[in-house]
Structure formats: structure tokens, C-alpha cells
Amino acid sequence: MNKITRHFCHFTLTLLALLSVLGLHFRPEITLAQDQEQPTYSIITATDYAPFEFTDNTGKLIGIDIEILEAIAEDQNFNIEYELMPFSSGLQALESQQADGMIGAMGITEERKESFDFSDPYFQVGSMFAVKESSDIQEIEDLKGHTIATKIGSQGHDIANRLQEDYQFEVVTFEDSVNMYQDVISGNSTAVIEDYPVMAYATKTGTIDLRLIGEEMELLDLGFAINKEGDHELLDRFNAGLTNIKESGIYDQIIERYTGDQVQEIDTSFVGQFLDNFPALMKGLGSTLLITIISLLVAFILGTLLGLMKASHNRFLAAIATFYIDIMRGLPLLVLAFFIYFGLPQMTGVQF
């Protein structure tokens, strides 16, 4: 490798390091204002499960779960850093210890107790079926032979599977609630089964045009979860804080805010939705542009470096470049991302 090439490689590696630091500095994440003297816990949650966890028109994370957790954090003097991901992915991440805990309207079941330890119950929910407002379906018995939309990993999904043989309906699953509801609204599925508070909130606010049928089924306690090998001090803090906010009346105020008469209808027109979500859209646009610019710079520099290594007379450098290129071309990036994030921690104990 000649002198010019060596200088270029040194320059490239230095610039890559600087860009990595820049990328980490600007990484979008949701955190509370933190006291450096207090412990900070990473908590998994979602953003699409109103009234438990969702974002308002400014992009702020709100909901029953969020306000209860933040009230407990204030009472017990700890900080929160949220890790946002779909429910099923959150379960995998918690199982591989990628976070300290998870709150996401998670039902406390015997099966989940095999993998996680739960707090004292902080809420109780049951599931209900719902159909389009214009549907002729009036009772659960009318759903025989129809298609039911469910969310994977949810209590409703489990209930639908158990009732499937008796009512002879087809069950389809979705990763998130938004697509699940849309499947019913578009007519692909006849009904949906979901936690009652979720659908009651959605119908009150007018965000979905569905009608509840039948009765609330199989009440289930919700709990805050940690990995069985996780930090049990966090679980103790949660339980102590939950007791305190119930005694102080803060808990009741939170529940009333999302289930009582304070719930207001939302403007669901295109213009109304655009205006309500404009701040969040602009924030997302800024993050996307920043990531795009950093990615282009890194790709250009890394591509140039690998090209020089590939063309080099040094067999060792050429072999490294060939191996990297073959791996990147032959391995789907989604598979690689899942292996790095979920597989490596279980194999090595290293967390990201």
C-alpha cells in the first residue's frame, strides 16, 4: 500500500470515528429530565396503544402506563429512558436483557411468569369484540365463519384462538393495533378483539368507527415486568411507588384522565390530523434527514476504503474487503440486525 493510500485510510478511519460520535450524539430517544445522582432505568414501551401508551400532537409520550410509571419514578427518585418498539419485539428485547423493564399493558399470565418477574398489578382489563358501525353483526355468535383481527402477543389473540374452534372463525394477526383496526375498517376482517379500555378510548375520541359487541371477557391483571435475572430493586421501587401514588390520590387522577368524562373527541379529518401531527412530523423529518446525511457520508467513505482494499496488492487487506462485501451482499440486513440486537446479548451478555 503506497503512502497516499495509507494517509487516506488514516483520514477515513478518523472521520468514521467522528461521524460515529456525531451519530450517537444526535440519536433520537425519549428521556425525562434526569438527575445525574439518581439511577437511570431503560424501559421498553410502545407508542400505538392508547390510552395506555401513545404520543400526543407534539410527539410527547403519554398514557395511563406512562403517567403511572413517571409518577412512581418521581416518588422513588429514579430516571427513565424509554426504548420504543412494538409489543412483540419488546418481549424479545426484555428477554435478551436489552432493557431494565417493560410497561405496555402487559397481562400477568402463567406463561409470561416463566420468563419475567412482575410487579403488583396496577390495572385490570378484559377483552371485547368490535365490528364496523355499519355491520349487521350484533352478537359474538354472529361471527361464525368470519375473520377476526388480533394483535400478536395480546390477551385478545389468546382468547380468539381459544374460541376459534367453537365459533369457526378465522384468526389473522398483526404486529400493531393501527393495522389491526385498519383491516376491519377496510372490510378485510369482520371484527377485532382488543382490550376494552383501548377500544372504549378509541370510540370516545372518534379515532375508530367501530361498535363494541358482547361483554368484557376474562379480566386480567396488568403488571410492570423485568427479566428474571434483572434488577429486582427496580421492581421493589415500582411496587413501593405504586402504593404511595394510590394513597396520595395521584393514581385515581391518572385513571380518570384517560377513562372518565375528560376524554374528548379528536378531529379525525385529514386536515385535523395533519395539523395535530405537524410538530411530530417535522421532528421525524429532521431526524430522517440527519440520519440520511450521516449514512451517505459513512457509505461513501467506507465504500471508498473497501474499494482501495479490494484493489490492493496486499492479499490480507483484499481478503478482508472480499469477506465483508460477500457477507453484506449475501446476508439480509434485517436478519443481521436481529442477530446483533437479540442474538449476541444472549450469547455473550453484551447489551446495546
MOPETA-V927279 format. One record per pair of residues at least 12 apart in sequence whose ideal C-beta (glycine too) atoms are under 8 Angstrom apart, sorted by the first residue. I is the first residue (numbers start at 1). J is the second residue. If there is no record, write none. Layout:
# MOPETA-V927279
i=I j=J
i=I j=J
This chain:
# MOPETA-V927279
i=1 j=312
i=1 j=313
i=1 j=314
i=1 j=317
i=5 j=308
i=5 j=312
i=8 j=304
i=8 j=305
i=8 j=308
i=9 j=305
i=9 j=308
i=12 j=301
i=12 j=302
i=12 j=304
i=12 j=305
i=15 j=297
i=15 j=301
i=16 j=298
i=16 j=301
i=16 j=302
i=19 j=294
i=19 j=297
i=19 j=298
i=19 j=301
i=22 j=294
i=23 j=291
i=23 j=294
i=26 j=287
i=26 j=290
i=26 j=294
i=28 j=287
i=29 j=81
i=29 j=82
i=30 j=61
i=30 j=81
i=30 j=82
i=30 j=84
i=31 j=79
i=31 j=80
i=31 j=81
i=31 j=82
i=32 j=70
i=32 j=73
i=32 j=79
i=32 j=80
i=32 j=81
i=34 j=79
i=35 j=77
i=35 j=79
i=38 j=77
i=38 j=78
i=38 j=79
i=39 j=78
i=39 j=79
i=40 j=78
i=40 j=79
i=40 j=80
i=40 j=81
i=41 j=78
i=41 j=79
i=41 j=80
i=41 j=81
i=41 j=100
i=41 j=101
i=41 j=231
i=41 j=234
i=42 j=81
i=42 j=82
i=42 j=83
i=42 j=98
i=42 j=99
i=42 j=100
i=42 j=101
i=43 j=69
i=43 j=80
i=43 j=81
i=43 j=82
i=43 j=83
i=43 j=99
i=43 j=100
i=43 j=101
i=43 j=102
i=43 j=103
i=44 j=82
i=44 j=83
i=44 j=84
i=44 j=85
i=44 j=90
i=44 j=93
i=44 j=94
i=44 j=98
i=44 j=99
i=44 j=101
i=44 j=102
i=44 j=103
i=44 j=104
i=45 j=61
i=45 j=65
i=45 j=66
i=45 j=82
i=45 j=83
i=45 j=84
i=45 j=90
i=45 j=102
i=45 j=103
i=45 j=104
i=46 j=84
i=46 j=85
i=46 j=86
i=46 j=87
i=46 j=90
i=46 j=104
i=46 j=176
i=47 j=61
i=47 j=84
i=48 j=86
i=48 j=176
i=48 j=177
i=48 j=178
i=49 j=63
i=49 j=87
i=49 j=104
i=49 j=105
i=49 j=177
i=49 j=198
i=50 j=63
i=50 j=198
i=50 j=201
i=50 j=202
i=50 j=205
i=50 j=207
i=51 j=63
i=51 j=64
i=51 j=197
i=51 j=198
i=51 j=201
i=51 j=258
i=51 j=259
i=51 j=263
i=52 j=64
i=52 j=65
i=52 j=66
i=52 j=104
i=52 j=105
i=52 j=197
i=52 j=198
i=53 j=65
i=53 j=66
i=53 j=103
i=53 j=104
i=53 j=105
i=55 j=280
i=57 j=276
i=57 j=277
i=57 j=278
i=57 j=279
i=57 j=280
i=58 j=279
i=58 j=280
i=59 j=279
i=59 j=280
i=59 j=283
i=59 j=284
i=61 j=82
i=61 j=84
i=63 j=258
i=64 j=105
i=64 j=123
i=64 j=197
i=64 j=254
i=64 j=255
i=64 j=258
i=64 j=259
i=65 j=103
i=65 j=104
i=65 j=105
i=66 j=103
i=67 j=254
i=67 j=257
i=68 j=103
i=68 j=122
i=68 j=242
i=68 j=245
i=68 j=251
i=68 j=254
i=69 j=103
i=69 j=224
i=69 j=238
i=71 j=241
i=71 j=245
i=71 j=250
i=71 j=251
i=71 j=254
i=72 j=237
i=72 j=238
i=72 j=241
i=72 j=242
i=72 j=244
i=72 j=245
i=73 j=241
i=75 j=240
i=75 j=241
i=75 j=244
i=75 j=245
i=76 j=237
i=76 j=238
i=76 j=240
i=76 j=241
i=78 j=234
i=78 j=237
i=83 j=98
i=83 j=99
i=86 j=175
i=86 j=176
i=87 j=104
i=87 j=106
i=87 j=151
i=87 j=152
i=87 j=153
i=87 j=154
i=87 j=176
i=88 j=152
i=88 j=153
i=88 j=175
i=90 j=102
i=90 j=104
i=91 j=153
i=92 j=342
i=93 j=341
i=93 j=342
i=94 j=116
i=94 j=225
i=94 j=226
i=94 j=227
i=95 j=115
i=95 j=116
i=95 j=227
i=96 j=341
i=96 j=342
i=96 j=343
i=96 j=345
i=96 j=346
i=97 j=227
i=97 j=229
i=97 j=230
i=97 j=345
i=97 j=351
i=98 j=341
i=98 j=342
i=98 j=345
i=98 j=351
i=98 j=352
i=100 j=226
i=100 j=230
i=100 j=231
i=100 j=234
i=101 j=224
i=101 j=225
i=101 j=226
i=101 j=230
i=101 j=231
i=101 j=234
i=101 j=235
i=101 j=238
i=102 j=116
i=102 j=224
i=102 j=225
i=102 j=226
i=103 j=224
i=103 j=225
i=105 j=123
i=105 j=125
i=105 j=195
i=105 j=198
i=105 j=222
i=106 j=118
i=106 j=222
i=106 j=223
i=106 j=224
i=106 j=225
i=107 j=125
i=107 j=155
i=107 j=220
i=107 j=221
i=107 j=222
i=107 j=223
i=108 j=121
i=108 j=220
i=108 j=221
i=108 j=222
i=108 j=223
i=109 j=220
i=112 j=225
i=115 j=227
i=115 j=228
i=116 j=225
i=116 j=226
i=116 j=227
i=116 j=228
i=117 j=225
i=117 j=226
i=117 j=227
i=117 j=228
i=117 j=230
i=117 j=232
i=117 j=235
i=118 j=223
i=118 j=224
i=118 j=225
i=119 j=223
i=119 j=224
i=119 j=225
i=119 j=235
i=119 j=238
i=119 j=239
i=119 j=242
i=120 j=223
i=120 j=239
i=120 j=242
i=120 j=243
i=121 j=221
i=121 j=222
i=121 j=223
i=122 j=222
i=122 j=223
i=122 j=224
i=122 j=242
i=123 j=221
i=123 j=222
i=123 j=255
i=124 j=219
i=124 j=220
i=124 j=221
i=124 j=222
i=125 j=155
i=125 j=195
i=125 j=196
i=125 j=197
i=125 j=219
i=125 j=220
i=125 j=222
i=126 j=195
i=126 j=196
i=126 j=216
i=126 j=217
i=126 j=218
i=126 j=219
i=126 j=220
i=127 j=155
i=127 j=156
i=127 j=159
i=127 j=193
i=127 j=194
i=127 j=195
i=127 j=196
i=127 j=216
i=127 j=217
i=127 j=218
i=128 j=193
i=128 j=194
i=128 j=196
i=128 j=199
i=128 j=212
i=128 j=213
i=128 j=214
i=128 j=215
i=128 j=216
i=128 j=217
i=129 j=143
i=129 j=148
i=129 j=191
i=129 j=192
i=129 j=193
i=129 j=212
i=129 j=213
i=129 j=214
i=130 j=184
i=130 j=191
i=130 j=192
i=130 j=193
i=130 j=194
i=130 j=199
i=130 j=203
i=130 j=210
i=130 j=211
i=130 j=212
i=130 j=213
i=131 j=184
i=131 j=190
i=131 j=191
i=131 j=192
i=131 j=210
i=131 j=211
i=131 j=213
i=132 j=184
i=132 j=185
i=132 j=187
i=132 j=209
i=132 j=210
i=132 j=211
i=133 j=209
i=133 j=210
i=133 j=211
i=135 j=190
i=135 j=191
i=135 j=211
i=137 j=190
i=137 j=191
i=137 j=213
i=138 j=213
i=139 j=213
i=139 j=214
i=140 j=163
i=140 j=167
i=140 j=213
i=140 j=214
i=141 j=167
i=143 j=167
i=143 j=169
i=143 j=190
i=143 j=191
i=144 j=167
i=144 j=168
i=144 j=169
i=145 j=168
i=145 j=169
i=146 j=169
i=146 j=170
i=146 j=189
i=146 j=190
i=146 j=191
i=147 j=169
i=147 j=170
i=147 j=171
i=147 j=172
i=147 j=188
i=147 j=189
i=147 j=190
i=147 j=191
i=148 j=160
i=148 j=169
i=148 j=170
i=148 j=171
i=148 j=172
i=148 j=189
i=148 j=190
i=148 j=191
i=148 j=192
i=148 j=193
i=149 j=172
i=149 j=173
i=149 j=174
i=149 j=180
i=149 j=181
i=149 j=183
i=149 j=184
i=149 j=188
i=149 j=189
i=149 j=191
i=149 j=192
i=149 j=193
i=150 j=171
i=150 j=172
i=150 j=173
i=150 j=174
i=150 j=180
i=150 j=192
i=150 j=193
i=151 j=173
i=151 j=174
i=151 j=175
i=151 j=176
i=151 j=177
i=151 j=180
i=151 j=194
i=152 j=173
i=152 j=174
i=152 j=175
i=154 j=194
i=154 j=195
i=155 j=195
i=155 j=218
i=155 j=220
i=156 j=192
i=156 j=193
i=156 j=194
i=156 j=195
i=157 j=171
i=157 j=173
i=157 j=193
i=159 j=193
i=159 j=217
i=159 j=218
i=160 j=193
i=169 j=190
i=172 j=189
i=177 j=194
i=177 j=198
i=180 j=192
i=180 j=194
i=181 j=202
i=181 j=208
i=181 j=210
i=184 j=210
i=185 j=208
i=185 j=209
i=185 j=210
i=191 j=213
i=192 j=210
i=196 j=212
i=196 j=216
i=197 j=258
i=197 j=259
i=199 j=212
i=200 j=212
i=200 j=259
i=201 j=258
i=201 j=259
i=201 j=263
i=204 j=263
i=204 j=265
i=205 j=263
i=205 j=264
i=205 j=265
i=205 j=266
i=206 j=265
i=206 j=266
i=206 j=268
i=207 j=266
i=207 j=268
i=224 j=238
i=306 j=321
i=306 j=324
i=306 j=325
i=307 j=321
i=309 j=321
i=310 j=322
i=310 j=325
i=340 j=352
